[in-house]
Amino acid sequence: YILRTAPVLMIFALVVLHCWLTMSYDSLLPDFAADALNGGELEYNALIVCVGAGAMLASLGVAAIHRDAVRGRLFLISMVGSGLTPLLMSLAGHVIPAGAAAVSIGASQAVFMALSATLLQSVVPDGIRGRVMSIYFMLAAGVMSLQNLGGGILADQVGTPILFAIPGAAYAAIAWRSNTTPVAANPR
């Protein structure tokens, strides 16, 4: 079903690329706080709190949206934002702009993941929805975990700002290129 249903396959592809290129930032934050911000535990904790605050506020905002057209536009904005916000983080040399970037990272990624799951659940037939969503969550978490490992290894070689910037810019370009809401019609 996933492979033969183009809108569903597109959402899966965008989610896999999103988790691979943008969501593996958490393994980079300790090194980023120490190296790029010349900080330690306090700066790292501040970044984590900022990510969580952005995610929580954005999730509450998304929960209040009920119009599909608004969700579609917000989905595209969150896709592009999920790539641009790590790029902003890479440019931050102080905890305040890094905190602002972290809030934006949490917000854009929470919105993207919430809306991608919502879009999938709204178009997948009832009889297979659980199986499709289990593959969705398995791929998202699996790709992110593997990239966390890879990112941690690469951070020692190239530095964390580069690992925020290049994958973030790549995903922003992919998202911008897609330039359409993956689920325009209900293929049920």
Salt bridges, closest charged atoms under 4 A:
ASP68 OD1 - ARG71 NH1 3.84
ASP126 OD1 - ARG129 NH2 2.64
ASP126 OD1 - ARG188 NH1 3.51
